[in-house]
Amino acid sequence: MKFGYFCNPTNPGHKRDYMAVMNEAREIATFCDQNDFHSFWLAEHHFSIWGREILPNPIIMGADIAARTKRLRIGLAAAIITFWHPLRLAEDLALLDQLCDGRLELGLGRGNYGLEGYNLNAIADPRNPEQNFKVFDETLKILKKAFTEPLFSFKGEFYTVPNPGFRWDRAHPVDDSKYIDAETKELTKISVFPQPRQKPHPPLWQVVDSPLAVDYAARNDLGIIMWRPPVETLKERFQLYQRVTKEATGKDIPLGRRCGIMRDCFVANTMAEARTMSEEYVMRYLNWSNWRGPKIFLRPGEVLDPEKDKALVKELTYDFVHERSLLFGTPDYVAEKIEELRDELGIEAVLINSSWSGVPHELTMRSLKLFADKVIPRLRSQPAGIDRAASASAQVA
């Protein structure tokens, strides 16, 4: 199992100096590089009036983190590829993979927020999910061609590459039969430089939620990263990924192969201390992003009482989300919850997040150190299949 850190910097009310927030992210990355973490993942968000999510360019930040680390893989979770021009995105991603000496893990997203999509690329407005998905699909196809084909072209509903109508000129003297139509001299093929350092390209992931997205990822050779569902729902999604991969490729894969999960995590000496130190911050963060309501935390077939559902749509509670999704507690409790993910799902990657809106940085680092010192060593040393239920009950008690 691989451990990563998910970094989605926040600055509530934009009250802090931006560089101070970035320096804290750098310190976390450096810590992860020096300890037993596999990767450091960066989000992409735009126009956050309240300072909820303030990193607009994970590619630039990824280059900065790569320069400060030696072995840590640089993950994007996600690059919202529908917001970028495909050719510029291909260039920038390949350049990042070169600069970090082949340490890039490329997570792709379609985008969630209309504010972002409509103002960056209106044809990919997430409020029109069918069209947004088409733009995502075309962008992915162009990226793969740019990464793997020395000369390529593409024609879709939204993008045509190269753009029709360009002919030889003195500024760009493309007079090569491999690139142009011999009669019209029109450019028909294009090349992107540089190519990625990793061949054929960096590992590709899709950040997913719905069964439709899981199905698409499996059919397009993308690993999947999910956010906060409980184990039972994750198992359904991972089984779907396993089945569709078999349909698409004819190959059997173990449950959990190329599957990852992000979990909010806070480790302390006691269960009560973990809650006291972190509840205010994680619940503020979860309720800021509660536009989906409680459904992402539900188990398969679970239906909430109407009054409870109404209350949780208004405000999620710690007691509701803790057992379902949070890695909050003692080192033993957190390790046991991750062992459950491993034993039930065969999961390949667990990404933790311990830096929510307004949480003091020293608390984040204290939790991260306990995770590195006490949780990871236990998970490395213990085999699968321990009796988690009895041990977890003892920890809660």
C-alpha positions as CSV (number, residue, x, y, z in Angstrom):
1,M,0.0,0.0,0.0
2,K,1.2,3.5,-0.9
3,F,0.7,6.6,1.3
4,G,0.2,10.0,-0.1
5,Y,-0.6,13.4,1.2
6,F,-3.4,15.5,-0.4
7,C,-2.8,19.2,-0.3
8,N,-5.6,21.6,-1.0
9,P,-4.5,24.9,0.6
10,T,-7.0,27.2,2.2
11,N,-7.0,30.7,3.6
12,P,-10.4,31.5,5.2
13,G,-11.3,35.1,4.5
14,H,-8.0,35.6,2.8
15,K,-6.7,36.9,6.1
16,R,-3.3,35.3,6.0
17,D,-0.3,36.1,3.8
18,Y,-0.5,33.8,0.7
19,M,3.2,33.0,0.9
20,A,2.8,31.8,4.5
21,V,0.2,29.3,3.4
22,M,2.4,28.1,0.6
23,N,5.4,27.7,2.9
24,E,3.3,25.4,5.1
25,A,2.5,23.3,2.1
26,R,6.2,23.2,1.3
27,E,7.0,22.1,4.9
28,I,4.5,19.2,4.6
29,A,5.9,18.1,1.3
30,T,9.5,18.1,2.7
31,F,8.3,16.1,5.7
32,C,6.7,13.6,3.4
33,D,9.8,13.3,1.3
34,Q,11.9,12.5,4.3
35,N,9.5,10.0,5.7
36,D,7.7,6.9,4.3
37,F,5.3,8.7,1.9
38,H,5.1,7.8,-1.7
39,S,3.5,11.0,-3.1
40,F,2.2,14.5,-2.5
41,W,-1.0,15.5,-4.4
42,L,-2.1,19.0,-5.3
43,A,-5.6,20.3,-6.1
44,E,-6.7,22.9,-8.6
45,H,-9.4,25.5,-7.8
46,H,-10.2,29.1,-8.9
47,F,-12.0,32.3,-7.8
48,S,-12.5,31.2,-4.2
49,I,-14.1,34.4,-2.7
50,W,-14.0,32.9,0.8
51,G,-10.6,31.4,0.6
52,R,-11.8,27.8,0.8
53,E,-9.5,26.5,-2.0
54,I,-6.7,28.8,-3.2
55,L,-4.3,26.9,-5.4
56,P,-5.1,27.7,-9.1
57,N,-2.2,26.0,-10.8
58,P,-1.0,22.6,-9.4
59,I,1.5,22.3,-12.3
60,I,3.5,25.4,-11.2
61,M,3.2,24.3,-7.6
62,G,4.2,20.8,-8.5
63,A,7.4,22.1,-10.1
64,D,8.2,24.1,-6.9
65,I,7.6,21.0,-4.7
66,A,9.7,18.8,-7.1
67,A,12.6,21.3,-6.7
68,R,12.5,20.9,-2.9
69,T,12.2,17.1,-2.7
70,K,14.3,14.2,-3.9
71,R,12.1,11.0,-4.2
72,L,8.5,12.1,-3.5
73,R,6.2,11.6,-6.4
74,I,4.3,14.7,-7.5
75,G,0.6,14.0,-7.9
76,L,-2.2,16.2,-9.4
77,A,-5.6,15.5,-7.8
78,A,-6.7,16.8,-10.0
79,A,-5.6,18.9,-13.0
80,I,-9.0,20.0,-14.2
81,I,-8.3,19.3,-17.9
82,T,-11.5,20.7,-19.2
83,F,-10.3,24.2,-18.1
84,W,-7.1,24.1,-20.2
85,H,-6.4,24.2,-23.9
86,P,-5.3,20.6,-24.6
87,L,-2.1,21.4,-26.4
88,R,-0.9,23.9,-23.8
89,L,-1.8,21.4,-21.1
90,A,0.2,18.6,-22.8
91,E,3.3,20.9,-23.0
92,D,3.1,22.0,-19.4
93,L,2.5,18.5,-18.0
94,A,5.3,17.0,-20.1
95,L,7.6,19.8,-19.0
96,L,6.7,19.1,-15.3
97,D,7.5,15.4,-15.8
98,Q,10.9,16.3,-17.2
99,L,11.7,18.8,-14.4
100,C,10.8,16.4,-11.7
101,D,12.8,13.6,-13.4
102,G,9.8,11.4,-14.1
103,R,8.1,11.7,-10.7
104,L,4.7,12.9,-12.0
105,E,1.4,11.1,-11.1
106,L,-1.3,12.7,-13.3
107,G,-4.7,12.8,-11.8
108,L,-7.4,14.2,-14.1
109,G,-10.7,15.9,-13.3
110,R,-13.8,17.3,-15.1
111,G,-14.5,20.1,-12.7
112,N,-17.3,20.5,-10.2
113,Y,-18.0,24.2,-9.9
114,G,-19.9,26.3,-12.5
115,L,-18.1,29.4,-11.4
116,E,-14.8,27.9,-12.4
117,G,-15.8,26.2,-15.6
118,Y,-18.0,28.9,-17.1
119,N,-15.3,31.5,-16.6
120,L,-12.4,29.5,-17.8
121,N,-13.9,27.4,-20.6
122,A,-17.6,27.9,-21.1
123,I,-18.0,24.9,-23.3
124,A,-17.0,22.7,-20.3
125,D,-19.4,24.2,-17.8
126,P,-20.0,21.5,-15.2
127,R,-23.6,22.5,-15.0
128,N,-24.0,20.9,-18.4
129,P,-22.6,17.5,-17.4
130,E,-23.1,15.8,-20.8
131,Q,-21.2,18.4,-22.7
132,N,-18.6,18.7,-20.0
133,F,-17.9,15.0,-20.2
134,K,-17.5,15.2,-24.0
135,V,-14.9,18.0,-23.6
136,F,-13.1,15.9,-21.0
137,D,-13.0,12.9,-23.3
138,E,-11.7,15.0,-26.3
139,T,-9.0,16.6,-24.1
140,L,-7.9,13.2,-22.7
141,K,-7.6,11.8,-26.3
142,I,-5.5,14.8,-27.4
143,L,-3.3,14.4,-24.3
144,K,-2.6,10.8,-25.0
145,K,-1.8,11.5,-28.6
146,A,0.5,14.4,-27.6
147,F,2.3,12.2,-25.1
148,T,2.8,9.1,-27.3
149,E,2.8,10.2,-31.0
150,P,5.7,12.2,-32.5
151,L,3.3,13.6,-35.1
152,F,-0.5,13.6,-34.5
153,S,-3.8,15.1,-35.5
154,F,-7.3,15.1,-33.9
155,K,-10.7,16.1,-35.0
156,G,-13.6,16.2,-32.6
157,E,-16.8,18.1,-31.9
158,F,-15.0,20.8,-29.8
159,Y,-11.3,20.6,-30.8
160,T,-9.4,20.1,-34.0
161,V,-5.7,19.7,-33.9
162,P,-3.9,21.3,-35.7
163,N,-6.2,24.2,-36.1
164,P,-7.4,24.2,-39.8
165,G,-6.1,26.8,-42.2
166,F,-2.5,27.3,-41.2
167,R,0.0,27.3,-44.1
168,W,3.7,27.7,-44.4
169,D,5.0,31.1,-43.5
170,R,8.5,32.6,-43.0
171,A,8.0,32.8,-39.2
172,H,7.2,29.1,-38.9
173,P,8.6,27.5,-42.0
174,V,7.0,24.1,-41.6
175,D,7.8,22.7,-45.1
176,D,8.1,19.1,-44.3
177,S,6.0,16.4,-46.0
178,K,5.4,14.7,-42.7
179,Y,3.5,17.8,-41.4
180,I,1.8,19.4,-44.4
181,D,-0.5,18.5,-47.3
182,A,1.7,18.4,-50.3
183,E,-0.8,20.3,-52.6
184,T,-2.3,22.9,-50.3
185,K,0.7,23.3,-48.0
186,E,-1.8,23.3,-45.1
187,L,-0.5,22.0,-41.7
188,T,-2.1,18.6,-41.1
189,K,0.1,17.2,-38.3
190,I,1.6,18.7,-35.2
191,S,4.2,17.8,-32.6
192,V,4.4,18.8,-28.9
193,F,7.7,19.4,-27.1
194,P,8.9,18.1,-24.8
195,Q,7.6,14.6,-24.5
196,P,7.1,13.2,-20.9
197,R,10.1,11.7,-19.3
198,Q,8.1,8.6,-18.3
199,K,7.2,6.3,-21.2
200,P,4.7,6.2,-22.6
201,H,3.4,8.8,-20.2
202,P,3.0,9.4,-16.5
203,P,0.6,7.2,-14.6
204,L,-2.9,8.4,-15.3
205,W,-5.7,8.7,-12.7
206,Q,-9.2,10.1,-12.8
207,V,-10.8,11.6,-9.7
208,V,-14.3,10.0,-9.7
209,D,-17.5,9.9,-7.8
210,S,-20.3,8.3,-9.9
211,P,-20.5,4.8,-11.4
212,L,-20.5,6.5,-14.8
213,A,-17.1,8.0,-14.1
214,V,-15.7,4.7,-12.7
215,D,-16.9,2.9,-15.9
216,Y,-15.2,5.6,-18.1
217,A,-11.9,5.4,-16.2
218,A,-11.8,1.6,-16.5
219,R,-12.5,1.7,-20.3
220,N,-9.9,4.4,-20.8
221,D,-7.0,2.9,-18.9
222,L,-7.1,5.4,-16.0
223,G,-6.7,4.5,-12.3
224,I,-9.4,5.9,-10.0
225,I,-9.2,8.1,-6.9
226,M,-12.3,8.5,-4.8
227,W,-13.0,11.0,-2.1
228,R,-15.0,10.1,1.0
229,P,-17.4,7.2,0.6
230,P,-17.6,4.5,3.3
231,V,-16.0,1.1,2.8
232,E,-19.1,-0.6,1.6
233,T,-19.7,1.9,-1.1
234,L,-16.1,1.9,-2.1
235,K,-16.3,-1.9,-2.5
236,E,-19.2,-1.5,-5.0
237,R,-17.2,1.1,-7.0
238,F,-14.0,-0.9,-7.0
239,Q,-15.9,-4.1,-8.1
240,L,-17.4,-2.1,-10.9
241,Y,-13.9,-0.9,-11.9
242,Q,-12.7,-4.5,-11.8
243,R,-15.6,-5.8,-14.0
244,V,-15.3,-3.1,-16.6
245,T,-11.6,-3.5,-16.8
246,K,-12.2,-7.1,-17.6
247,E,-14.7,-6.2,-20.3
248,A,-12.5,-3.6,-21.8
249,T,-9.2,-5.4,-21.8
250,G,-10.0,-9.1,-21.2
251,K,-7.6,-9.0,-18.2
252,D,-8.4,-10.0,-14.7
253,I,-7.1,-7.5,-12.1
254,P,-7.2,-7.9,-8.3
255,L,-9.8,-5.9,-6.4
256,G,-8.3,-2.5,-5.6
257,R,-5.7,-2.5,-8.3
258,R,-5.2,1.1,-9.5
259,C,-7.7,2.3,-6.9
260,G,-7.1,5.1,-4.4
261,I,-9.0,7.0,-1.7
262,M,-8.6,10.3,0.0
263,R,-9.3,10.3,3.7
264,D,-9.3,13.2,6.1
265,C,-7.0,12.2,8.9
266,F,-6.0,13.4,12.4
267,V,-3.9,11.3,14.7
268,A,-3.6,12.1,18.5
269,N,-2.8,10.3,21.7
270,T,-6.4,9.6,22.6
271,M,-9.7,9.5,20.7
272,A,-11.1,12.4,22.7
273,E,-8.0,14.5,22.0
274,A,-8.2,13.9,18.2
275,R,-11.8,15.1,18.2
276,T,-11.2,18.1,20.5
277,M,-8.2,19.3,18.4
278,S,-9.7,18.9,15.0
279,E,-13.5,18.7,14.9
280,E,-14.0,22.5,14.5
281,Y,-11.7,22.6,11.4
282,V,-12.7,19.5,9.6
283,M,-16.4,20.1,10.0
284,R,-16.1,23.6,8.8
285,Y,-14.3,22.3,5.7
286,L,-16.8,19.5,5.1
287,N,-19.8,21.8,5.5
288,W,-18.2,24.4,3.2
289,S,-18.2,21.7,0.5
290,N,-21.5,20.1,1.5
291,W,-23.3,21.0,-1.7
292,R,-23.7,17.3,-2.5
293,G,-25.4,16.7,0.9
294,P,-24.9,13.5,3.0
295,K,-25.3,11.1,0.0
296,I,-21.6,10.7,-0.6
297,F,-21.2,9.2,2.9
298,L,-24.1,6.7,2.6
299,R,-23.7,2.9,2.4
300,P,-25.3,1.0,-0.5
301,G,-29.1,1.0,-0.1
302,E,-29.0,3.2,2.9
303,V,-31.9,5.7,3.2
304,L,-31.9,8.4,5.8
305,D,-35.0,9.4,7.8
306,P,-36.3,12.6,6.0
307,E,-35.8,14.8,9.0
308,K,-32.2,13.5,9.5
309,D,-31.5,13.9,5.8
310,K,-32.8,17.5,5.9
311,A,-30.7,18.3,9.0
312,L,-27.5,16.8,7.4
313,V,-28.0,18.7,4.2
314,K,-28.0,21.8,6.3
315,E,-25.0,20.7,8.4
316,L,-23.0,17.5,8.6
317,T,-22.1,16.3,12.0
318,Y,-18.9,14.8,13.3
319,D,-20.7,11.7,14.7
320,F,-22.3,11.1,11.3
321,V,-19.1,11.2,9.2
322,H,-16.5,9.9,11.7
323,E,-17.1,6.1,11.4
324,R,-17.9,6.4,7.7
325,S,-15.1,8.4,6.4
326,L,-12.7,10.0,8.9
327,L,-9.3,8.6,10.0
328,F,-9.5,10.4,13.4
329,G,-8.2,8.9,16.6
330,T,-5.2,7.2,18.1
331,P,-2.5,5.7,16.0
332,D,-3.9,2.2,16.6
333,Y,-7.4,3.3,15.6
334,V,-6.3,5.0,12.5
335,A,-4.1,2.1,11.5
336,E,-7.0,-0.3,12.0
337,K,-9.2,1.8,9.8
338,I,-6.6,1.7,7.0
339,E,-6.2,-2.0,7.5
340,E,-9.9,-2.3,6.9
341,L,-9.4,-0.5,3.6
342,R,-6.6,-2.8,2.7
343,D,-8.3,-6.1,3.8
344,E,-11.7,-5.3,2.4
345,L,-10.7,-3.5,-0.8
346,G,-7.1,-4.4,-1.6
347,I,-6.7,-0.6,-2.1
348,E,-3.5,0.5,-3.7
349,A,-3.2,4.1,-2.4
350,V,-4.4,6.0,0.6
351,L,-4.1,9.8,0.5
352,I,-4.5,11.7,3.7
353,N,-5.4,15.3,4.3
354,S,-4.8,17.0,7.7
355,S,-4.8,20.6,6.8
356,W,-8.3,22.0,6.6
357,S,-9.6,25.6,6.7
358,G,-8.1,27.4,9.7
359,V,-6.4,24.5,11.4
360,P,-3.2,25.6,13.1
361,H,-0.2,24.4,11.1
362,E,1.4,23.0,14.3
363,L,-1.5,20.7,14.8
364,T,-1.3,19.4,11.2
365,M,2.4,18.7,11.7
366,R,1.8,17.0,15.1
367,S,-0.7,14.7,13.5
368,L,1.5,14.0,10.5
369,K,4.4,13.1,12.7
370,L,2.3,10.6,14.7
371,F,1.1,9.1,11.4
372,A,4.6,8.7,10.1
373,D,6.1,7.5,13.4
374,K,3.3,5.2,14.6
375,V,0.7,4.4,11.9
376,I,2.9,3.7,8.9
377,P,5.3,1.3,10.7
378,R,2.4,-0.7,12.1
379,L,0.9,-1.0,8.7
380,R,4.2,-2.1,7.2
381,S,4.8,-4.7,9.8
382,Q,1.4,-6.3,10.2
383,P,-0.1,-8.8,7.7
384,A,-3.6,-8.5,6.3
385,G,-6.6,-10.1,8.1
386,I,-6.2,-9.1,11.7
387,D,-9.3,-8.9,14.0
388,R,-10.0,-5.3,13.6
389,A,-13.5,-5.2,15.2
390,A,-12.3,-6.2,18.7
391,S,-9.4,-3.9,18.7
392,A,-11.3,-0.9,17.3
393,S,-14.0,-1.4,20.0
394,A,-11.3,-1.3,22.7
395,Q,-9.9,1.9,21.2
396,V,-13.2,3.7,21.2
397,A,-13.9,2.6,24.7
